[in-house]
Amino acid sequence: MRKRNQNRWIFSLFVLIMLGFGVFSFHQYRQAVYTASLDTRPLNVGVVGDITTLHPALMSHHSERVMASALYEGLLTYDQESTTIQPFLAKSWKYAPDGKSMTLYLKEAAFSNGKKVTASLVKASWEKNFMVTKEWSNISMFLPIVGAEERLNGKTQEITGIKAINDKTLKIEFKEPHAAFAYVLTNAMFWVMDESEGTELGAGTGPYVLQQKMDNSMMLIRNEQYHRGLSKLTAIHVQSFQGGSDALNAYYSEKLDYLDEIPSQQITSLVSDPKYKQQLIEKPIMEVYWLGFNLNREPFVNNYMLRRAINYAIDRETMIKKILGGGYQAARGVIPEGTVGFNQQIMGYHYNKEKAEDLLAEAGYPGGQGLKPLTLTYNSGVGHQQIVAEVVRQLGEIGVVVEVQEEEWDVYKKHLSNMSVSFFRLGWVADYPDADNYLFSLFHSSKVGVSNLMGYRNPQVDRILDASRAEYRSPEERIKLMQRAEQIIIDDAPCVFLFQKKGCKLVSQNVRNLNIDCMEMIDWYQVELAKPDIDVSKPGKAPENSSDAQKI
C-alpha cells in the first residue's frame, strides 16, 4: 500500500513538472513571437476618453490633441530640452526691427497627398481654423494679428495681416509687438492641413496618416512623404477607453505599449512597485489648479492682506496626499515648472497657520471676527468637491467660514465670464509653452472679463508685460521682465495658487524614445519599438492596493 502511494506521488510530481515546463515554454514562445513582430506590428496606444475629432481647430481634449499631433504639424515647434523654439515646417524666421511683424521662411515639405507646402496653403489652413473653431481661447490667439478681428466680424474675407509673399515666405503683422508669438505658433490652431481637398480632415504633413477610424479605435500608418524621413514605427493603433481603470488593466495585460493617462490614485502604488516604477513617466505639465478672488467684490477688493492670509492657510501638500494621490505638485506662483520663464527661486506661498492668523488680523478680521461667510463656487465633479471640502475645513481652522456653491459646467462657465462669483475654482491649461500665456492672459488689464477672471488691474504689471512682448531681441531680458511681473502678482495675491498637474504615463519595456514635454505632447516620429532580451518572467500584474482615482 505504501509503495503504491509512493508511485502515485512520484507520478503526480512528474505531471506538475511537465505542466510547469509547458507553461514556461508557452510563455517563452509567446514572448518570442511578440518580440519578433516588433519590426512590423503597430505601437499599441491607450487613451482615456473619446476621440471625437482630429481636426486641429475642433479638438477639446488632450487625447485628441496628442494623437492629432501624429498627423499635423506647425511651422515652429517647442524643444523641451533647450526650452527654445525650433524650426519645423519653417526653416527660419525673424522679427521686424519694430517687433510688429515676423517673417517665416518655409522648408521643402509635402502633405501626405504629395502636394507641396506653400505659404498660401498655410494661410488658407490658418484662416479655416480661425473660422471653424468654437473655443474663444483658440480665437483669442489670432486677435493680435492685424485684420483678425475684422475677419471674425465678417467685415473682410481674409485675415489681412497674414500675407503669402511668395510660395516659401509668409509674413504676420501684429497690432502691437508680440515677442511670444513664436511660442503661440506651436498651438494646434496653427497646425497645417491641405484645405483644398475639401474634406473634413485635409492631408497633413505629420509622420503618420489616418488609415481607419472606428468608434473606439483608429489606425495610423506611416507617411511615406514625411519631410524628416521615414518614421521608426510602421503604424500606431489607438484604443479609447471610457475609464482609467479599464485602460490600466489593458496595460497590465500587456495589450498596450503606451498608456497616456493613469488614474491619479494609482500613481503611489506604481511608484512603489519595482517593475512599474521603471516604466512610469512623470513630468510637470502646464496645467494649474487655483482658486480665484474677484477683486471687484467684497471682501477681497483692496484687501491683499486677507488674500494673503487665505493663501498661507492652505496646506497644499496634505491635500495632494489625501486627495490627489501624487498626481499633482504644489504650485509656488503663477508660472508652472517646466515653462519658459519658470523661476526656481520663487518662494510663493506655503502652509503657515500662524502667519495666516496674523495676516487675517491685519486685514481687520482677528480670528475671523467680522468677516461674513465666503461663498466658494465650483463646477460639478467629485474631485472638485473633495478639494473644496478640504479648503472649507482648513480655512475654518483660522476662523474663516466658507459656504460652497456647486454648479453645472455650462452655468459655471457663464458665471465666470460675467464675473458674478466672488471666490471660485480656476483651472488653466496653457495654450502655448511660455510664461506669457499665464501672465498676459490671466493678469493683464486688457484681458479683464475675457481670460482675466479675477478683474486684476495693476498698471505696473501692465507696463512690464507690454515691455516683455516688445523684447524680441533678448530672450534673457524678456524672461527677467516676466519674472518681475510674476513676483508683483504673487505679492498682490489675486489667487490661491494651489497645484500644478503632473503628466503620468506608462510605457512597456519595448518602447524607446517616447518623451512628453511640458505641454504633454509627444514627437511620434522619434518613437520606436525595440527588441529586448526574451524575458520568461511572469506576465505583468497590477500592483497591490490599487484602486480607482477621482479625476479632477
N, C-alpha and C positions, 0 to 999 in steps of 0.2 A: 504493500500500500504506500509506504514511504517512497519507494523507488518510482512508482507511478506518479506521485505528486511532484517528485523532483524532475522527472522528464517533462511533466506539464509546465512547470515553472521555467525550465530551460527553453521550451518551445515558445512560451509567451514572451520571454526576453528577446528571443530571436526575432519574433514578429515586430516587437517595438523598435528594435534596432533597424530593421528593414524599413519600417514606416518612417522613422526619423531620417534615414538616408534618403528616402523618397521625397520627403518634404524639402530636405536640404538640396537635393538635385533639382527639384522643380523650381525652387526659389532661385537657384543659381542659373537655371535655364531661362527663367523669366527675366532676370537681370541682364543676362547676355543678349536676349532678343531686344530688350528695352534699350540697352546702350548701343547695340549695333544699328538701330534705326535712327540714331540721333542726327545723322547727316541729312536725312530726308524727311523725317516727321516734323510736324509743326510744333512750335512752342505753345504749350497749353497754359492759357492765362485765365484767371478767375477774377471777375469784378462783382461788386455788390450793388444792386440796383439796375433798373432797366436802362439800356442804351436805346433811347427813342430816336435820336438823330445823331449824325456825324457832321452835319453842316456847321462850319465854324461860327456862324452868326446866330445859330438857334440852340446851341448846346446850353444846358443848365446845370449839369452835374460833372464832377471830377471824372467819373468813369467814362463819360462821353469824350471829354477833352483829352484824356491820356491815350485813348485808342485812336481818336481822330488825328492825333499828332503823328501817327504812323503813315497817314495818307496825305497830310497837308503841312506846309511849311511857310515861314515868313522870310522876309528879306534879311533880317538880323536874328541872332539867337543869343541866349544868355549862357555864358560859361561859368558854372558854379565854382570850379576850382580857382579861377583867377578873379571871380566876381566882376567880370567885364563883359561888354557886348562884343560879339564877334560876327564877322560876315557869314551869310548863309546863302540865300539866293542873290543877294548883293555881294559884290566883291570888295566894295569900299563905299564910304560916304563922307560928307563933310558939311559943316555948318557955314552959312554966310557970315561975313565979318560982323554984322549987326545981330546975329543969332536968330533972325526972324524967318529963316528958311534953311532947309537941308536938302542936299542933292545926293541921290543914291545911284551908283553905277552897277548895273546888273551883270552877273556872270553868265556864261553859256550854260543853259539848263533847259530841260524839256519837261512838259507834262507827261503823264503816263500814257497819253494817247499819241505821243510823238510830236505834238505841236510845241514850237519854241516859246519860251517865256519872254514876253516883251513888256515894256513899260506900259503900253496901252492896255494890255490884258491885266496887268497888276492894278491899274487904275479902275478898270471895269469891275474887277473882283472886289476891291475895297468898297466901291460905291454900292454894289449889290449887297454886300454885307451890312453896310450902313442903313440901307433902306428896308431890309427884311428883318433885322433884329427886333426883338420885343423888349429888351432889357435896357433901362436908362443908363446903367453903368457902362454898357457897350457903346451907346450913342455918345456919352459924355467924353469918351476918349478921342472922338473925332472933332469935337467942338472947338478946340484950339486952332483948327485948320481954317484958313480963310475960305469962306463960301459954304462951310458945312451947315451952319445954321440956316442959311438961305435955302439950301437943298432940302433940309429937313422940313421947312415950312412950305415947300412946293414953289418957291419963287424962281428956282433955276432947275435945269435938268441934269446938272452935274455939280460936283464939288470943285469949284474953280481953282482952289488952292492946291489941288493935286494935278500936276502937269506932266504929261509924257513928252519930254523934249525930243527924244528920238527912241528907237527900239530899245536901247540899253541905258537910257538916262531918265530918271524920274525925279521931279522936284516937288517938295512940300513946302508951302508957305504958311506961316503962323501969324495969328493976330498979335501975339507977344512972343518974345524969346522963350524957347522951351527946350532946355538942355536935357531934360529927362525923356524927350520923345523917342530917342533911340531905344530906350527900355520899353516904352509903350508899344513900339513896333513888334515886340516879341509876343504880344497878346494874340489870341486866336482870331480876333476880329481882323487882323492884318495878315492872316494866312491867305495863301493864293490858290485859286482854282480857275479852271478854264470855263468861264461863264458862257462862252459862245456855244457850248454844247447844248444849252437849253434844257438840261436835265436838273433834277433836284440836287444831285451831287455831281458837280463837274469833276473832271480829271484833276488830280493834284500832282504835286512834284515829290511827294514823300517816298520813303524806301519801300512802301507796300501799297497794294491796290486791293480794294474791296472786291472779293470774288463772289461771296454769298452772304446774305444776312437773313436770319430767321428770328423768331420771337425772342429766344433765349441764347442765341449763339450766332457767331459770324466767323467767316474765314477770310483772312487777309493773305494774299500771295505776294511774292517778291516782285518789285517793279524793275523790269529789265531795262528801263530807260533812265534809271536813277543817276543823278549827276555826281554823286560821290563814289559810284561804283556799286557792285552787287552786294547786297546785304549778306550777313553771315547765315541768317535763317532763310529757309525756303518758304516758310509760311508761319502764320500766327493764328491759332484757333482760340477764340474768345468765348467764354461761357459766363452768362449773367446769372447771379443768384439773388433771390429775394431777401435772404437773411444771412448775416455774418457767420452764424454757426454752421449753416449748410455749406457755405464756401470753405470754412476752415476744415470741416470733416472731409470735404473733397480733397483738400491739400494733404491731410493726414493719410488718406487712402491712396496717395501718390497719383491722383488723377490730374494734378496741376503742377506745372513747373514754377508758376509765379502767382501769388495771391496779392491783389492790390489793396485790400482793406482787411484789417483784423479787428474784431470787437475789442474795445479798449480794456475790458476787464480780463481778457485773456493774456495780455502782454506780460504781466508779472509772472505767470506760470511758464510762459515761453522763455522768458529771460533766465529763469531758474533751471530750465531743462538743458542738460549738456548738449544734446543733439540740436534742438531747435534754436538755441541761442546763437549757434554758428550760422544759421540760415535766416536770421532775423535782421532786417534793415530798419534802423531807427534814425530819423533826421528831423530837426526842427523845420517846419514849413511856414510859409507866410499866411497864416490864418490865426486870428486872435479872437478872444472871448472877453469882452469888457462889460462893465455897467456904465451907462452914460447918465450925466446930470443935465437937465435942461437949465441952462444958465439964465434963461429969461423968466424963470418961475421960482417962487419962494419954496423952500428956504435957501436955495442954492445961489440965487443971484447975489453977487457982491459978497459972498461968504466963502472964500477959499479955505479958511480955517476949518469949517465944517466938512468941506470936501476932502481935505487932507486927513482929517480925523477918521472919516469913513474908510479911506484907503489904508491907514495904519491899523484899523480894527479888524481887517480881514486876514485870516490865516490861510493863505493860498495853498501851502504845502499840505496841510491837513485835508483840505478839500480835494486835492489831487489824489491823495492816498485813499480817502474814504469813498470817493465817488467816481473818479476818472481812471483809476487803475493804472496810472503811469502813462496814459496816452497823451498827456499834456505836461507842460512845464510852466513854472511861474513866470509871468511877464514882469519885466523890470521898467518898462517905459513904453513909448509909442512905437519905436522901430523894432520889429522882431529880429531875433537872432538869425543869422544867415543872409540877411538883407544887405544890399549895398548901403552903407551908412550906419550899420549897427555899431553902437559904442559899447565896447566891453567894460568900460569904466563906469557906466551909468549905474547908480545905486538903486534909483527908483524907490518904491515903497515895499516894505516888508512888515510882517506882523510885529506890532509893538503896542500892547494894550495900554501901558502907562502913558505913552506918548499920545495915543488916540484920545485918552481921557483928558489929558492936559489941553490938547487942541480943541476938544469939544467944549471945555470950559472957556477957552479964549474966544471961541465962536459965539459965546453967550448962552450956552446950554450946559451948565455944570451937571454931570450925571444924567444928562438928557432932559433936565427940567426945562419946561417952557417950549420944548420942541414938539410940534404936532407930529402925529404918526406919518411916516413917509409911505407913499404908495409905490411899490416896485412892480412895474408892468413887464410881462414877458410873453413870448409866444409859446403855444402849447407844445408839450413834449416831456416825457418822464425825466429825461436827463436834465432839462432846464428846471423842472420842478424840484428836483433834488438839490441842485445848486442854489436855487433861490431860497429853499427851506434852510439851508446851512447859512446863507448870508443873513437871513432873519434871526437865526439863533445867535450868530456871532455878534451882530450889531446890538442885539438885546443885552449882551454882557457888558456893554458900556452905557446902557440906558437909552439906546435909540430904538424906538418902536417902529416896526415896519409891517405894513399890510401889503398883501400881494393881489395882483390882478392878472389872471391868465386870459389870453385872447387867441383866437384862431389866427393863422398866419396872415390872411388877407386883411382882416380887421387891424391886426397889429401893425402891418406894413403901412396902412393908411394913417394910423395914428402917429407913427414915426415920421412920415413925410410931412404931415401938417403940424408936427411938433406940439401935440396936445398932451403928451405924457411928460411927467417931471423926472422920473427915475426909471430907467429901462435897461433891458438887456441889449447889447450891441455886439454883433458878430461881423467880422470883416475879413474876406478872403481877397488877397491882393490881385489886382488886375495886371500888374507888371512888377518885376523884381527890383524895385528901387524904393528907397525911403520916401521919395516924393509922393508915392501912391497913398501913403498913410498921412503924411504931414500936410500936403496941399489939399488932398481930397477931403480930409476929415476936420482940418483946423484952419484953413484959410477962410477969411470972412466972405469971400466971393462965393463960397460953396454953402453958406448958411441956407438951410431949407432944402438943399439938394442932397449932398452927402455929409455936410457938417450938421449933424442932427442935434448937437449939443447947443447950437447957437453961440459957439465960441467966437469971440472977436477980440483980437489983440493986434493993434496997429504995428507994434514992433515985430511980432511974428510974421505978419503980412509982408513987411518990408524985407525981412530976412529970406522968406520963401520966394519972393519975387526975385531977389538977388541970386538965389541958388538956381533958379530956372534960367537966368541970364548968363550964368557962369558955365559956358561950354568949353572954354579953353583949358581950364584946370580941374580935372575930376577931384583932386585932393581938396581944393578950395571949396568946391561945391559941397563936398561931404562935410567939411567943417561948418559951413553955413547951416546945413540941415541938422547937424548935431547941436548946434547952438539953439536953433528953434525948438528942437525936442526938449532941451533942458528947461526952457521957459515954459513950455506947455506942461511938462511934468510938475513944475512948481505951482502952476495955476490949477492943477488937478481937475480938469473938466470931466474926467472919467475915473472909474475904478479899474485900473489895469490888472486884470485877473490872470489870464492864461494865454499861452501860445501852444498851438497844436503840434504834435509830433507825427510825422508820416511814418507808419509802421507797416512793413511788408514782409512777406515770406518768399524765399526763392529755394528751389531744390539745389542739391549738390551739383547738378549738371549745368547750371546756368552760370554764364560768365559775362562780365562787363555790363551788368544791369545796375544802373545807378539812378537815384532820384535826386532832383535839385530842390531848391527852396520853394519852387512853385509846384512841387510834387509831380514833375514831368520826367519822362524817360526818353533818351535818344535810342530809339529802337534799332537804328542802323548798327549800333555797336554791340547789341546783344547777340549772344551765340550759345549754342548747346555744345558742351564738350564731353568727351567720353572719360569718365573716371575709372579707376580700377574696379573690377566687379566686386561688389560688397554683398556677402552672403548673410549678413546680419538680418534680423527680423525686420519686416516692413514697419514703417513709421506708425506710431500710435499717438493719440492725444496725450499731452502731459496731464498728470493728475491735478485734481482740484480746479479743473477748467469749468467755466460757466459763462452763459451769455452776458454781454455787457449792455448797458443802456447807452445808446448813441445820443450825443448832444448836438 
